[in-house]
Amino acid sequence: MKSYILERGLKAGDPLPNEQDLMAQLGVGRHPLREAMKALQAVGIIEIRHGYGTYVGEVSLQSLEDGLAFRMSQSMAGDLRDVQNVLEVRQALEVGLADDVVAYFSQHGYDALEPIVGRMEAKAAEGEYFPDEDWAFHQALYEPLGNALVIDLLSVFWRTFAQVDVRLPGARYSPTDAAAWHRDLLDKLRSGDPDAFARSMKSHFNGIHTRLTVEP
């Protein structure tokens, strides 16, 4: 079925033939075809709209997210290795994009970011955390680069980490600390120096990594 979709250049939303036609075209029986369709539906490659037909799916990263969330929850009862791994992958992605981010904002300005950091600082002054603004800031950094997969992956890492964040063993950083990290990121971005911005991003993650350090 995957080869069928690829060879015909079908895109998300395109209709697929009915079951009888697929059986004839692929030379398979009803049972193996239905099992294949169930498997492909589970990972989003096809979408079955009851009463309407079967279509090529959007292929989201939901399966990746579900798998990571489960592994991270398991890791909470052990050495936190999978939690650490997810954080390291996210860090590698964000630090690795430093050149592109600085190049973009140097040309287009920082108007989208300043209000977000301002809201962070206002909430921090009241002793409040600000998860919505935190995600909005990182999304605003990378969305202009035009790589939708980057945003999809970061959102997966973000949501899976959020599920275990409150249960991590180390002392949680304060809202003031978190606001200061983001203010520093914006300041380094304004400097136009990709290396300085990358160092600031690493410092931001170092503050999160400390929560994963478990005393023997």
KAZI-V922250 format. One record per pair of residues at least 6 apart in sequence whose ideal C-beta (glycine too) atoms are under 7 Angstrom apart, sorted by the first residue. I is the first residue (numbers start at 1). J is the second residue. D is the distance in whole Angstrom. If there is no record, write none. Layout:
BEGIN
i:I j:J d:D
i:I j:J d:D
END
This chain:
BEGIN
i:1 j:36 d:5
i:1 j:40 d:6
i:2 j:45 d:7
i:4 j:26 d:7
i:5 j:56 d:6
i:10 j:56 d:5
i:11 j:56 d:6
i:12 j:56 d:5
i:12 j:57 d:6
i:12 j:58 d:5
i:13 j:55 d:6
i:13 j:56 d:6
i:14 j:55 d:6
i:14 j:56 d:5
i:15 j:53 d:6
i:15 j:55 d:5
i:16 j:22 d:7
i:16 j:46 d:7
i:16 j:54 d:4
i:16 j:55 d:6
i:16 j:56 d:7
i:17 j:25 d:7
i:19 j:30 d:7
i:19 j:33 d:7
i:22 j:33 d:6
i:23 j:29 d:7
i:23 j:30 d:6
i:23 j:33 d:6
i:26 j:33 d:7
i:37 j:46 d:6
i:40 j:46 d:5
i:41 j:47 d:7
i:41 j:48 d:6
i:43 j:63 d:5
i:44 j:57 d:4
i:44 j:58 d:6
i:44 j:59 d:5
i:44 j:60 d:5
i:44 j:62 d:7
i:45 j:57 d:5
i:45 j:59 d:6
i:46 j:54 d:6
i:46 j:55 d:7
i:46 j:56 d:6
i:46 j:57 d:5
i:47 j:55 d:5
i:47 j:57 d:4
i:48 j:54 d:5
i:49 j:55 d:6
i:61 j:152 d:5
i:61 j:156 d:5
i:64 j:156 d:6
i:65 j:156 d:5
i:65 j:159 d:6
i:65 j:160 d:6
i:68 j:86 d:6
i:68 j:156 d:7
i:68 j:160 d:5
i:69 j:160 d:5
i:69 j:163 d:6
i:71 j:82 d:5
i:72 j:82 d:5
i:72 j:83 d:5
i:72 j:86 d:6
i:72 j:160 d:6
i:72 j:164 d:5
i:73 j:164 d:7
i:75 j:81 d:6
i:75 j:82 d:4
i:75 j:83 d:5
i:76 j:164 d:6
i:76 j:167 d:6
i:80 j:212 d:5
i:80 j:214 d:7
i:83 j:164 d:6
i:83 j:212 d:6
i:84 j:212 d:5
i:86 j:157 d:6
i:86 j:160 d:6
i:86 j:161 d:6
i:87 j:161 d:7
i:87 j:205 d:7
i:87 j:208 d:6
i:87 j:209 d:7
i:89 j:157 d:7
i:90 j:154 d:7
i:90 j:157 d:4
i:91 j:205 d:4
i:93 j:150 d:7
i:93 j:153 d:7
i:93 j:154 d:7
i:94 j:201 d:6
i:95 j:198 d:5
i:95 j:201 d:5
i:95 j:202 d:6
i:97 j:142 d:6
i:98 j:194 d:5
i:98 j:197 d:5
i:98 j:198 d:4
i:98 j:201 d:7
i:99 j:194 d:5
i:100 j:145 d:6
i:101 j:141 d:5
i:101 j:189 d:7
i:101 j:197 d:7
i:102 j:189 d:6
i:102 j:192 d:6
i:102 j:194 d:4
i:102 j:197 d:5
i:104 j:144 d:5
i:104 j:145 d:6
i:105 j:189 d:6
i:106 j:192 d:5
i:110 j:186 d:7
i:110 j:189 d:7
i:110 j:190 d:6
i:112 j:140 d:5
i:113 j:137 d:7
i:113 j:140 d:6
i:113 j:186 d:6
i:114 j:186 d:7
i:116 j:133 d:5
i:116 j:136 d:5
i:116 j:137 d:5
i:116 j:140 d:6
i:117 j:137 d:7
i:117 j:182 d:5
i:117 j:183 d:6
i:117 j:186 d:5
i:119 j:130 d:7
i:119 j:133 d:5
i:120 j:130 d:5
i:120 j:133 d:5
i:120 j:179 d:4
i:120 j:182 d:6
i:121 j:179 d:5
i:121 j:183 d:7
i:123 j:130 d:4
i:123 j:175 d:6
i:124 j:175 d:4
i:124 j:176 d:5
i:124 j:178 d:7
i:124 j:179 d:4
i:127 j:175 d:6
i:128 j:175 d:6
i:129 j:175 d:5
i:130 j:175 d:7
i:131 j:162 d:7
i:134 j:178 d:7
i:135 j:158 d:6
i:137 j:182 d:6
i:138 j:154 d:6
i:139 j:151 d:6
i:142 j:150 d:5
i:142 j:151 d:6
i:142 j:154 d:7
i:143 j:151 d:6
i:168 j:211 d:5
i:168 j:212 d:7
i:169 j:214 d:5
i:170 j:210 d:6
i:170 j:211 d:3
i:170 j:212 d:6
i:170 j:213 d:6
i:172 j:211 d:7
i:173 j:207 d:5
i:177 j:207 d:6
i:181 j:203 d:7
i:181 j:204 d:4
i:181 j:207 d:6
i:184 j:200 d:5
i:185 j:200 d:5
i:185 j:201 d:6
i:185 j:204 d:6
i:188 j:196 d:5
i:188 j:197 d:4
i:188 j:200 d:4
i:189 j:197 d:5
END
